[in-house]
Amino acid sequence: MSTRAADVPDGGVAREHRQEIAALPNLRDVGGHPTRDGGRVRTGLLYRSTDLSRIDGTDAAALARLGIRTVYDLRTAGERTGQPDRLPPGSAYVVADILGDSPAMTPAEFVTLFEDPAAAEKALGGGRSAMFFVNAYREFVRLGSARAGYRRLFSDLVGGASTPALVHCTTGKDRTGWAAAALLMLLGVPDDVVMEDYLLSGPRLLPMVRPMIDAFEARGGDPELMWPLVDARPAYLEAALDEMRRLFGSIEGYFAEGLGIDAPTQGALHTTLVERG
C-alpha cells in the first residue's frame, strides 16, 4: 500500500496537545501554541475531535473529566442522524451545519462509496476525489451555512461562558480543521505552526481510516482513489486560505466581513483565548 500523509508519525505538537481517548483518535486541545506577540493560546478551553457517536464506558468517563460545557457539531443532518453524538454529562449541544448550503455530495454519501468500488470510481475517478476537497474547503469560507456556523462557534467563545467547549465534524480534520486553523491565525499563531497543526489529523486518524481503505481494496477498489478523502493535505487548507484572501483580504477581514465578528469582538477573543507572560 502506498504511503500517504496519514502515515507520517505524530510530531512534537501532537504529543503535547493530544488527549488519549481511544474512541476519539483525533481529539486534541486547540490551545498551547505560541503567538507572534509573545503570548500563548490557552489550553483547556477548546478541544477538537471526531464525532462522539462511539463514546462509552471508560472513554465516556475520560471525556467527562475534560469538563466540556458545550459541544459544537459541524456535521450535516444525515451525519447527525446516522451517527448521533453521545454527549458528556451536562453539556449543551449546538448544531452548526457547515455544509448545509452545499450542492455537492455530502460526507455521509462519501462513506457509502467505501462499500462500492464501481460507484467510487464513477464518482471520484480522474482526480475528482482530491478536487472535491479543494472545492469543499473553499465552501467552508464562502457558503452562507458555513459562515453562520463558524460565526456561532467563534462568537460563543468570547468571554468563556461556553467553555470548555468541543468542536467536531465526522473525522475532525476538514470542517473542524478550518475552524481551528482560522481561529489560530486570528490569534496570531504563525502560519507554519497552523499548517503543522492542521496536518496532524493525518497520523491521528490513521488507525481509524486504514481498515476502511484496506477493506475497500479487498473489494477490488483502487486505494489511491480513497486516500484523498481521508488525508489532511496542504492543498486543502491552502484552498481555504486562497478563498479567504480572495473574498476578504485577510483573516481579520474574514472574521469581520465574512462572519460578522467586528474588531472589538475579535479583540475580546484574543483576551479570552491568549495568555500573556
Rosetta blueprint (number, residue, H / E / L):
1 M L
2 S L
3 T L
4 R L
5 A H
6 A H
7 D H
8 V L
9 P L
10 D L
11 G L
12 G H
13 V H
14 A H
15 R H
16 E H
17 H H
18 R E
19 Q L
20 E L
21 I L
22 A L
23 A L
24 L L
25 P L
26 N L
27 L L
28 R E
29 D E
30 V L
31 G L
32 G L
33 H L
34 P E
35 T L
36 R L
37 D L
38 G L
39 G L
40 R E
41 V E
42 R L
43 T L
44 G L
45 L L
46 L E
47 Y E
48 R E
49 S E
50 T L
51 D L
52 L L
53 S L
54 R L
55 I L
56 D L
57 G H
58 T H
59 D H
60 A H
61 A H
62 A H
63 L H
64 A H
65 R L
66 L L
67 G L
68 I L
69 R L
70 T E
71 V E
72 Y E
73 D E
74 L L
75 R L
76 T L
77 A H
78 G H
79 E H
80 R H
81 T H
82 G H
83 Q L
84 P L
85 D L
86 R L
87 L L
88 P L
89 P L
90 G L
91 S L
92 A E
93 Y E
94 V E
95 V E
96 A L
97 D L
98 I L
99 L L
100 G L
101 D L
102 S L
103 P L
104 A L
105 M L
106 T L
107 P H
108 A H
109 E H
110 F H
111 V H
112 T H
113 L H
114 F L
115 E L
116 D L
117 P H
118 A H
119 A H
120 A H
121 E H
122 K H
123 A H
124 L H
125 G L
126 G L
127 G L
128 R H
129 S H
130 A H
131 M H
132 F H
133 F H
134 V H
135 N H
136 A H
137 Y H
138 R H
139 E H
140 F H
141 V H
142 R H
143 L L
144 G H
145 S H
146 A H
147 R H
148 A H
149 G H
150 Y H
151 R H
152 R H
153 L H
154 F H
155 S H
156 D H
157 L H
158 V H
159 G H
160 G H
161 A L
162 S L
163 T L
164 P L
165 A E
166 L E
167 V E
168 H E
169 C L
170 T L
171 T L
172 G L
173 K L
174 D L
175 R H
176 T H
177 G H
178 W H
179 A H
180 A H
181 A H
182 A H
183 L H
184 L H
185 M H
186 L H
187 L L
188 G L
189 V L
190 P L
191 D H
192 D H
193 V H
194 V H
195 M H
196 E H
197 D H
198 Y H
199 L H
200 L L
201 S H
202 G H
203 P H
204 R H
205 L H
206 L H
207 P H
208 M H
209 V H
210 R H
211 P H
212 M H
213 I H
214 D H
215 A H
216 F H
217 E H
218 A H
219 R L
220 G L
221 G L
222 D L
223 P H
224 E H
225 L H
226 M H
227 W H
228 P H
229 L H
230 V H
231 D L
232 A L
233 R L
234 P H
235 A H
236 Y H
237 L H
238 E H
239 A H
240 A H
241 L H
242 D H
243 E H
244 M H
245 R H
246 R H
247 L H
248 F H
249 G L
250 S L
251 I H
252 E H
253 G H
254 Y H
255 F H
256 A H
257 E H
258 G H
259 L L
260 G L
261 I L
262 D L
263 A H
264 P H
265 T H
266 Q H
267 G H
268 A H
269 L H
270 H H
271 T H
272 T H
273 L H
274 V E
275 E E
276 R L
277 G L
